[in-house]
Amino acid sequence: MVTLEDAVIARLDIKGEHFELLVDPELAWKIREGEPMDLRVLAVEQVFRDAGKGERASDQSLEEAFGTSEMKVIAQQIITQGNLQLTTERRKALQEQKRKAIIAELARTSINPQTHTPHPPLRIQLAMEGAKVHVDPFKPVDLQVREVLEALRPVLPIRIERLKAVVQIPATHVGKGYAVLRSFPEVGIQREEWRPDGSWLGVVQLPAGVKEELCNRLNDATAGQVEVKVVGD
């Protein structure tokens, strides 16, 4: 159990009421990310209206807001749905994690429209630094990617472009080849056909920045016997 000195506040406003907990910041964040609820996250097994003043929430207000007075249920809801105060170290770590995820996403899905080739991650990173792009440690990556893309355009030729391609995998390699396609969440299979000879033919849509990696992996899986033909966007 975390000490009061090391605890931070988790807050939740629900049904017009305000509730707070004193929690271990590291364990609380793990719970937010999906780990099972553990009451050891609490510095004090008490729900407060104002933790700083020591004002406790009444059992009646907890019942009305959460439908229960069971601490484990209430604590999980406050921690996972409320606002969690973070240490400077944790905030920086989350910000760096989100920054790397944004760079990776842009490297996979964007291209240089002048050369029609993907931008290396380092180039995107340097452009973000040059444009002084701010990364929000809490905002979803997909929402920030759009904002970062707009911020980078004045300093880097970049755009997200989607392609349509016809992919044909021979029967002898269809299992491995099809598995490669399915391993790319960015690739959407729009139409597919299993042919009498056992081969697979599909029309797929994919970000232009993913094309090279996809083709390389399909070639590896099929001993170079796959056919990929870009037919449009």
Backbone hydrogen bonds, N-H to C=O, Kabsch-Sander energy under -0.5 kcal/mol:
donor,donor_aa,acceptor,acceptor_aa,energy
2,V,40,R,-0.8
7,A,3,T,-0.9
8,V,23,V,-2.7
10,A,21,L,-2.1
11,R,83,N,-3.0
12,L,19,F,-2.3
14,I,12,L,-0.5
14,I,17,E,-2.5
17,E,14,I,-1.9
19,F,12,L,-2.3
20,E,48,F,-2.8
21,L,10,A,-2.0
23,V,8,V,-3.1
23,V,21,L,-0.6
24,D,41,V,-2.6
28,A,24,D,-2.7
29,W,25,P,-1.7
30,K,26,E,-1.8
31,I,27,L,-2.0
32,R,28,A,-2.1
33,E,29,W,-1.5
34,G,31,I,-1.5
35,E,30,K,-2.4
41,V,38,D,-2.3
42,L,39,L,-1.7
43,A,22,L,-2.8
44,V,22,L,-0.7
46,Q,44,V,-2.5
48,F,20,E,-3.0
49,R,55,E,-3.1
50,D,55,E,-1.7
54,G,50,D,-0.8
55,E,50,D,-2.1
56,R,54,G,-0.7
57,A,47,V,-2.6
62,L,58,S,-1.8
63,E,59,D,-2.4
64,E,60,Q,-2.3
65,A,61,S,-2.0
66,F,62,L,-3.1
67,G,62,L,-0.6
67,G,63,E,-1.5
68,T,62,L,-0.7
74,I,70,E,-2.2
75,A,71,M,-3.2
76,Q,72,K,-1.9
77,Q,73,V,-1.8
78,I,74,I,-2.5
79,I,75,A,-2.6
80,T,76,Q,-2.6
81,Q,77,Q,-2.1
82,G,78,I,-1.6
83,N,11,R,-2.7
85,Q,9,I,-2.3
85,Q,83,N,-0.6
91,R,87,T,-2.6
92,K,88,T,-2.2
93,A,89,E,-2.0
94,L,90,R,-2.5
95,Q,91,R,-2.3
96,E,92,K,-2.3
97,Q,93,A,-2.2
98,K,94,L,-2.4
99,R,95,Q,-2.3
100,K,96,E,-2.3
101,A,97,Q,-1.7
102,I,98,K,-2.2
103,I,99,R,-2.3
104,A,100,K,-2.4
105,E,101,A,-2.2
106,L,102,I,-2.5
107,A,103,I,-2.6
108,R,104,A,-1.5
109,T,105,E,-1.8
110,S,106,L,-2.4
111,I,159,R,-2.6
112,N,117,T,-3.0
115,T,112,N,-0.9
116,H,112,N,-3.1
117,T,112,N,-0.7
123,R,120,P,-0.5
124,I,120,P,-1.7
125,Q,121,P,-2.7
126,L,122,L,-2.6
127,A,123,R,-2.1
128,M,124,I,-2.4
129,E,125,Q,-2.1
130,G,126,L,-2.5
131,A,127,A,-2.2
132,K,129,E,-0.9
133,V,128,M,-2.5
136,D,134,H,-0.5
144,Q,140,P,-1.8
145,V,141,V,-2.5
146,R,142,D,-1.0
147,E,143,L,-1.2
148,V,144,Q,-3.2
149,L,145,V,-2.5
150,E,146,R,-1.7
151,A,147,E,-1.9
152,L,148,V,-2.0
153,R,149,L,-1.3
155,V,152,L,-1.8
156,L,152,L,-2.1
158,I,156,L,-0.8
159,R,111,I,-1.8
161,E,109,T,-0.8
161,E,159,R,-0.6
163,L,206,L,-3.5
164,K,232,G,-4.5
165,A,204,V,-2.7
166,V,229,K,-3.0
167,V,165,A,-0.5
167,V,202,G,-3.1
168,Q,227,E,-2.7
169,I,200,W,-2.7
173,H,170,P,-1.7
174,V,170,P,-0.5
174,V,171,A,-0.8
177,G,173,H,-2.7
178,Y,174,V,-2.6
179,A,175,G,-1.7
180,V,176,K,-1.8
181,L,177,G,-1.9
182,R,178,Y,-2.2
183,S,179,A,-1.0
183,S,180,V,-0.7
184,F,181,L,-1.4
187,V,184,F,-1.5
188,G,186,E,-0.6
188,G,205,Q,-2.9
189,I,187,V,-0.5
190,Q,188,G,-0.8
190,Q,203,V,-2.5
191,R,203,V,-1.6
193,E,201,L,-2.7
195,R,193,E,-0.7
195,R,199,S,-2.5
198,G,195,R,-2.4
200,W,169,I,-2.6
201,L,193,E,-2.7
202,G,167,V,-2.7
203,V,191,R,-3.1
204,V,165,A,-2.9
204,V,202,G,-0.6
205,Q,188,G,-2.7
206,L,163,L,-2.3
208,A,161,E,-4.1
210,V,207,P,-1.8
211,K,207,P,-0.7
211,K,208,A,-0.9
214,L,210,V,-2.7
215,C,211,K,-2.8
216,N,212,E,-2.3
217,R,213,E,-2.3
218,L,214,L,-2.5
219,N,215,C,-2.5
220,D,216,N,-2.1
221,A,217,R,-2.1
222,T,218,L,-1.6
223,A,220,D,-0.7
224,G,219,N,-2.5
225,Q,222,T,-1.5
227,E,168,Q,-2.3
229,K,166,V,-2.5
231,V,164,K,-3.0
232,G,164,K,-1.3
